[in-house]
Amino acid sequence: MQELPAGFEELAPCVSEWGLATEKERHRKRVASSLEDVRTFYQAMTSRIHDIIAHLSSFPGADPDDLPPPERNLYNLALAFMETSHPIDLNWQRPDIDDAFPVERMEYLAPIDMR
């Protein structure tokens, strides 16, 4: 199991599958997953997302890459939660929309540093 901050241990089984570090990995994971698997992850995170935000907010201004490994794992789960919210909140019938741009053709650009 992957390490998470104290109080979030029940989410540890999610880290190896959903705690992905890049937008590309998270998007591809969602698209390749069954809607049932997406929903299961989403539901596990829904009850804890406010606690996760509060915990990560105790590191104000921290670059995600500078977070301690347990917090970085939690941060990655929060990003995956946002990625999985679309099919669930919008009641899609599958983890991606019909006629979506082919995932294998997508290019992901690094965020621009706004500091």
C-alpha positions in Angstrom: 0.0 0.0 0.0 1.1 3.6 -0.7 1.7 6.0 2.1 -0.8 8.7 2.9 -1.0 11.3 5.7 -2.5 10.1 9.0 -6.3 10.1 8.9 -6.5 9.1 5.2 -5.4 5.5 5.5 -8.7 4.1 4.0 -7.7 5.7 0.7 -4.4 3.9 0.5 -5.7 1.2 -1.8 -6.6 3.9 -4.4 -3.1 5.3 -4.6 -1.5 2.6 -6.8 -4.3 2.7 -9.3 -5.5 6.4 -9.2 -2.7 8.4 -7.6 -1.1 9.2 -11.0 1.3 12.1 -11.3 0.5 13.5 -14.7 -2.7 14.8 -16.4 -2.0 12.4 -19.3 -1.9 9.4 -17.0 -5.0 10.4 -15.2 -7.0 11.0 -18.4 -5.9 7.8 -19.9 -6.7 5.9 -16.7 -10.3 7.3 -16.7 -10.9 6.6 -20.3 -9.6 3.0 -20.0 -11.6 2.3 -16.9 -15.1 1.0 -16.7 -17.7 3.4 -15.6 -18.2 1.2 -12.5 -14.6 1.5 -11.5 -14.7 5.3 -12.1 -17.8 5.5 -9.9 -16.3 3.4 -7.1 -13.2 5.6 -6.9 -15.3 8.8 -7.1 -17.6 7.6 -4.3 -14.6 6.7 -2.1 -13.2 10.2 -2.6 -16.5 12.2 -2.3 -16.8 11.8 1.4 -13.2 12.8 2.0 -12.5 15.6 -0.5 -13.2 18.5 1.8 -10.9 16.9 4.4 -8.3 16.5 1.7 -8.5 20.1 0.6 -8.3 21.3 4.2 -5.2 19.1 4.8 -3.4 20.2 1.7 -4.3 23.9 2.4 -2.0 23.6 5.4 0.8 23.8 2.9 0.0 27.2 1.5 2.0 28.2 -1.6 3.8 24.9 -1.8 4.7 23.6 -5.2 3.0 20.2 -5.5 6.4 18.8 -6.4 7.7 20.0 -3.0 5.0 18.3 -1.0 6.1 15.4 1.3 5.4 12.0 -0.4 2.3 11.3 1.6 0.8 14.7 0.8 1.9 14.3 -2.8 0.0 11.0 -3.0 -3.1 12.7 -1.5 -2.8 15.6 -4.0 -2.6 13.2 -6.9 -5.7 11.4 -5.7 -7.5 14.8 -5.5 -6.5 15.5 -9.1 -7.8 12.1 -10.2 -11.1 12.8 -8.3 -11.5 15.9 -10.4 -10.8 13.9 -13.6 -13.4 11.3 -12.7 -16.1 13.9 -11.7 -17.1 14.6 -15.3 -18.6 11.2 -16.2 -20.3 10.8 -12.8 -21.6 14.3 -12.2 -22.8 14.7 -15.8 -24.3 11.2 -15.9 -22.3 9.9 -18.9 -23.0 6.4 -20.0 -19.3 5.6 -20.3 -16.0 7.1 -18.9 -15.5 9.3 -22.0 -17.8 11.2 -24.3 -18.9 9.9 -27.6 -16.9 11.2 -30.6 -14.2 12.6 -28.2 -10.8 13.5 -29.7 -8.8 10.2 -29.8 -6.9 10.0 -26.5 -3.8 8.5 -28.3 -3.5 11.7 -30.3 -3.7 14.1 -27.4 -0.7 16.1 -26.5 -0.3 17.4 -22.9 1.6 20.6 -22.3 3.4 21.5 -19.1 1.7 24.3 -17.1 3.1 27.7 -17.5 4.7 29.0 -14.3 2.7 32.1 -13.4 5.0 33.3 -10.5 
